[in-house]
Amino acid sequence: MSKTTEIIQQFDEHVIPSYARRPIVFVKGKGAKLWDTEGKVYLDFLAGISVLNVGHSHPVVVDAIRQQAGLLMHVSNLYYTENQGRLAQALAGLALGGKCFFCNSGAEANEALIKLARLWGHEKNRFEIITMKNSFHGRTLATLTATGQDKVQKGFDPLPSGFVHAKFNDLESVKEAITARTAAILVEAVQGEGGVIPATAEFMQGLRALCDEKDLLLLCDEVQCGMGRTGKWFAFQHFNAEPDAFSMAKALGSGFPIGAIVTNPKLADVFQPGKHATTFGGTPLACAAALATLQVIEQENLLQHASDLGARFKKGLQALVEKYPKHLAEVRGLGLMLGLVLAASAKPLEDKLMEMGLIALATGKQVLRFLPPLTVKPSEVDEALDMINDACTEMFGDSTAEEAKSE
Ligand SMILES: *Cc1c(COP(=O)(O)O)cnc(C)c1O
C-alpha cells in the first residue's frame, strides 16, 4: 500500500466524515507552493481559503512562533501578557480605533460580535440582527443561523431566534427588515462563500447611513476578505463606510489559529468582566504569530502587491472570458479575492486544474474562487493563467482556431 493510501485509510477510519475530502495528502508548503506525498507540486491559489495571506511557512512568522513557543505559550486571561496588548493596539490602529477581543476562529469572532450587539441593545430590548442572504458567518449555532444559506442550517433546528435575512446589495430589503427590536446589521463587504460578490459602495454607505439614522450597529465580517486580501487592510475600507465593529480570523495568524474583533471607541467597553471569555483567546503564542503576520504585510508592501497582482490576474481572467464567451461569464472580486463565473458548474474546472497542479475552489454553483497568497509572484500568476487557459481549451475546445479565422 502506498503511503498516501495508508494515510487516507487511517484518516477515514478515525476522523468524522464532515468534509468531502479530495484524496490528496499534503506534506509541505512554501510561499505559494504545496507538495503532496507523491512529490507532486501545486500552485496554491486557495491559500487555505485565505489563511496563508503571507504564503506558506513565511520565515518571519515561523521564527516568531519558534521563539515565543520557547518562552511562553499560554497563561490564563486572568493575567496580562505583552503580546496581546501590542496586537490589540496594532489592529485598532489599522481601523476603528477602539479595542479588541481575541478568540480562536472566525465563527467565534462573529459570535463575539453577536453577543456584543445583544448586550449593547439589551436595555432597549433590541436584539435582532439583520444578516444577508447568501452570506457565510460560521458553523456555531448562532453563526449558522446568521448565515443566509439553507444548506448550512438544514437539520439543526430549532435555531436560535433573533436573526433576520435581507438581500445583499439591496438597501430597500434591509430597510424592510428593520423592526423596533433590531440591534445590528452584519455584512461581508465582499461575500466569500456566497460566490465572491463585492458589496456596492452605495449599499455599504447606505447601511452606514441607515444605522446612524436608526441607532443600529453596523458590523462587518472581515474573516475572509480582511487582512489585506482585497488590497486594503479591510474590505470595508474600499467603500468609505466604517462599521462599529468587525470580526477577523483566517489570515490573522498565518495558519496559527486566532480570531479577533475590533470595535470603535463607543463599543470598546460594552463587554465588562464576566460577560465574555475564552481559554485560548489571545495567547502570547497566537499573538506572536499575528504580530509577525502584520509585520510581513507591512514590510513587504503586500496591500499594494495584492492590488497590482490582483489587477494582473483579473485582466488575464477577463481575457479568458472573452476567449470562451459561451462557457465563462464574468470575473468579479477585489484585489486577490477573485471569482471566475462560469455558465455551468465550476466543479469540473476545479477538478481539471487540480489535476494540472493549480488549487482553486468551486464556490456556490458556478463560481471558481481564487485566493492566492498576497506574496504571489507575477510569474506564478502567469503560470496559473496558462494552466486555466489550457484547462479551458481541453474542456471547452480550442477557440483560437475561430479567432485565427476572424483575424
Ligand atoms: C471562514 C469564514 C467564517 C468562519 O470562520 P471559522 O474560522 O471557520 O469559524 C466566518 N465568516 C466568513 C466570511 C468566513 O469566510
The ligand as a Tripos MOL2 file, in Angstrom:
@<TRIPOS>MOLECULE
LIG
   15    15     1     0     0
SMALL
NO_CHARGES

@<TRIPOS>ATOM
      1 C1        -14.4250   31.1620    7.1350 C.3       1 LIG1
      2 C2        -15.4090   32.1960    7.4710 C.ar      1 LIG1
      3 C3        -16.0430   32.2270    8.7180 C.ar      1 LIG1
      4 C4        -15.8730   31.1340    9.7400 C.3       1 LIG1
      5 O1        -14.5780   31.0730   10.2080 O.3       1 LIG1
      6 P1        -14.1020   29.7500   11.0200 P.3       1 LIG1
      7 O2        -12.7060   30.0930   11.4410 O.co2     1 LIG1
      8 O3        -14.1760   28.6210   10.0590 O.co2     1 LIG1
      9 O4        -15.0330   29.5820   12.1460 O.co2     1 LIG1
     10 C5        -16.8830   33.2750    9.0020 C.ar      1 LIG1
     11 N1        -17.1140   34.2520    8.0990 N.ar      1 LIG1
     12 C6        -16.5340   34.2530    6.8890 C.ar      1 LIG1
     13 C7        -16.8080   35.3640    5.9540 C.3       1 LIG1
     14 C8        -15.6750   33.2180    6.5300 C.ar      1 LIG1
     15 O5        -15.1330   33.1960    5.3070 O.3       1 LIG1
@<TRIPOS>BOND
     1     1     2 1
     2     2     3 ar
     3     2    14 ar
     4     3     4 1
     5     3    10 ar
     6     4     5 1
     7     5     6 1
     8     6     7 2
     9     6     8 1
    10     6     9 1
    11    10    11 ar
    12    11    12 ar
    13    12    13 1
    14    12    14 ar
    15    14    15 1
@<TRIPOS>SUBSTRUCTURE
     1 LIG1         1 GROUP 0 **** ****
